Amino acid sequence: MKLLLVVILCIWTNLSFGQANKTFPIYTLEEALKIRKDSVFGLDLSRNKLSSLPSQLYEFKELRYLNLSKNKFNRINDSLSMLSKLEIIDFSVNKFEAFPAVIFKLIFLKEILISRNQIEKIPEEIKYCEALKILDLNDNPVGDIGSGILTLKNLKLLDLQGVMYGPTLHKQIMESLPNTKVRLDPPCTCME
C-alpha cells in the first residue's frame, strides 16, 4: 500500500511540474530552512531589499520556482546555475540593465519574468533557453529584440508592453514571431 501511495505521489508531482504553473507550496527562506531541503520546490525572496543572493539558497537543489522580484538586484552571479532545475524565475522590479547571463545556463526555464527593469536588448544567448514559453519584459526600454528569440520554438508569450514603438518596428516585431502571442502597446506615428 505504501508503495502504491509513493508511485501515485511521484506521478502527481511529475504531472504538476509538466505544467508551467506553481502547484506546489511556495516558502519564504525562513520557512524553507526549517524543512527538508529536497522538499522545497518554490521559494519567494521578494521584497527583501536584496542585492545579492543568500548563501542558503543553494541548499535547495530541487527548486523549480524562484521569486526575486522587488529587490535591489542589478546583477546575479553564476552560482545561480547550481539551481539547474529552475523552471520559473521572477526578476521583476529590480535594477537590471541587461539580462543576467546566468539565465542562459538554466536550460529548463519555462518562464522568465523580468518586467520593470532597464533592459534595452534581448541578447542572442536567449536561444539557449529552448524550453522558454513566457518572456515578460513589460515596462523595459527594449529597442532590440535580437535574432536569438526567433529560434525559440516553444515561446508562447512575449510581453513588451510599456514601451512606445513606431509602426515599422511594431510591425517587424509582430511579423518576426508569428507563432508567439506578442503583447505590445499600439504603435505611435510620432516615433517615425
C-alpha positions in Angstrom: 0.0 0.0 0.0 2.8 2.4 0.9 4.5 1.7 -2.5 1.3 2.5 -4.3 1.0 5.8 -2.5 4.6 6.7 -3.3 4.0 5.9 -7.0 0.8 8.0 -7.1 2.7 10.9 -5.4 5.6 10.7 -7.9 3.2 10.7 -10.9 1.2 13.6 -9.5 4.5 15.6 -8.8 5.7 14.9 -12.4 2.4 16.0 -13.9 2.3 19.1 -11.8 5.8 20.2 -12.9 5.0 19.5 -16.6 2.7 22.5 -16.4 4.4 25.8 -16.1 2.4 26.8 -13.1 3.0 26.7 -9.4 1.1 23.7 -8.0 3.4 23.3 -5.0 3.9 25.3 -1.8 6.0 28.4 -2.1 8.0 29.1 1.0 9.9 32.1 2.4 13.6 31.4 3.1 12.9 31.3 6.8 10.2 28.7 6.3 12.2 26.6 3.9 15.2 26.4 6.2 13.0 24.6 8.7 12.0 21.7 6.4 13.8 19.1 4.3 15.7 20.9 1.6 14.8 18.4 -1.1 11.1 19.0 -0.5 11.3 22.7 -1.4 10.2 23.4 -5.0 9.1 27.0 -4.6 10.9 29.9 -2.9 9.8 33.5 -2.5 12.6 36.0 -1.7 10.6 39.0 -3.0 10.6 42.4 -1.1 13.7 41.7 1.0 15.9 44.6 -0.2 18.4 42.0 -1.5 21.3 43.0 -3.8 23.0 39.6 -3.6 21.7 36.0 -3.2 21.7 34.5 0.2 24.2 31.6 0.5 21.5 29.3 1.9 19.7 29.5 -1.4 22.0 26.9 -3.0 20.9 24.2 -0.5 17.6 23.9 -2.4 18.7 21.7 -5.3 15.1 20.7 -6.3 13.9 24.3 -6.7 11.6 24.9 -9.7 10.3 28.4 -8.9 12.3 31.3 -7.5 10.8 34.8 -6.9 13.4 37.5 -6.6 11.1 40.4 -7.5 11.0 43.8 -5.8 14.6 43.7 -4.6 17.7 45.7 -5.5 19.5 43.3 -7.9 21.4 44.8 -10.8 23.4 41.6 -11.4 23.3 37.9 -10.4 26.4 35.8 -10.1 26.9 32.5 -11.9 26.4 30.4 -8.8 22.6 30.6 -9.5 23.3 28.0 -12.2 23.6 25.4 -9.4 19.8 25.5 -9.2 19.7 23.8 -12.6 16.1 22.6 -12.2 14.6 26.1 -12.2 11.5 26.4 -14.5 10.2 29.8 -13.4 12.3 32.8 -12.3 11.0 36.2 -11.4 13.4 39.2 -11.5 10.7 41.8 -11.9 11.1 45.3 -10.3 14.8 45.3 -9.8 17.7 47.3 -11.3 18.9 45.2 -14.2 20.2 47.0 -17.3 20.9 43.7 -19.1 19.8 40.1 -18.8 21.7 38.2 -16.1 24.0 35.9 -18.1 23.4 33.0 -15.8 19.8 32.8 -17.2 21.2 31.2 -20.3 22.7 28.3 -18.3 19.3 27.4 -16.8 18.1 25.4 -19.8 14.8 24.2 -18.2 13.4 27.7 -17.7 9.9 27.9 -19.0 9.1 31.4 -17.7 11.4 34.4 -17.3 9.6 37.4 -15.6 11.9 40.4 -15.7 9.4 43.3 -16.1 10.0 46.8 -14.8 13.8 46.9 -15.1 16.0 48.9 -17.6 16.8 46.2 -20.2 17.3 47.6 -23.7 18.2 44.4 -25.6 17.2 40.7 -25.7 20.6 39.1 -26.1 21.3 36.4 -28.7 22.1 33.9 -26.0 18.3 33.7 -25.2 18.4 30.9 -27.8 19.8 28.6 -25.2 16.6 28.8 -23.2 14.9 26.3 -25.6 12.1 25.4 -23.1 11.1 29.0 -22.7 7.3 29.6 -23.0 6.9 33.0 -21.4 9.2 36.0 -21.5 7.8 39.0 -19.7 9.8 42.2 -20.4 6.9 44.5 -19.7 7.9 48.1 -19.0 11.6 47.7 -20.1 13.0 50.0 -22.8 13.7 47.1 -25.2 14.7 48.6 -28.5 16.4 45.5 -29.9 14.8 42.0 -29.7 17.8 40.4 -31.5 17.6 37.2 -33.5 18.1 34.7 -30.7 14.5 34.9 -29.7 13.4 34.0 -33.2 14.8 30.4 -32.7 12.6 29.7 -29.6 10.1 27.2 -30.9 8.2 26.9 -27.6 7.8 30.6 -26.9 4.1 31.3 -26.5 4.1 34.8 -25.0 6.4 37.8 -25.3 5.3 40.8 -23.3 6.8 44.1 -24.5 4.1 46.4 -23.2 5.0 49.7 -21.7 7.4 50.7 -24.5 6.5 53.0 -27.4 7.4 51.6 -30.8 6.9 53.2 -34.2 4.7 51.5 -36.8 7.7 50.0 -38.7 9.4 48.4 -35.6 6.0 47.3 -34.3 5.1 45.5 -37.5 8.6 44.0 -37.7 8.3 42.5 -34.2 4.9 41.1 -34.8 5.9 39.5 -38.1 9.1 38.1 -36.7 7.2 36.0 -34.2 4.1 34.6 -36.0 3.6 31.7 -33.6 4.0 33.8 -30.4 1.5 36.0 -28.8 3.3 39.3 -28.6 1.9 42.0 -26.3 2.7 45.5 -27.5 1.2 48.9 -26.9 -0.3 50.4 -30.1 2.3 51.9 -32.4 2.9 55.6 -32.4 3.4 57.5 -35.6 5.4 60.1 -33.6 8.2 57.6 -33.5 8.8 57.5 -37.3 
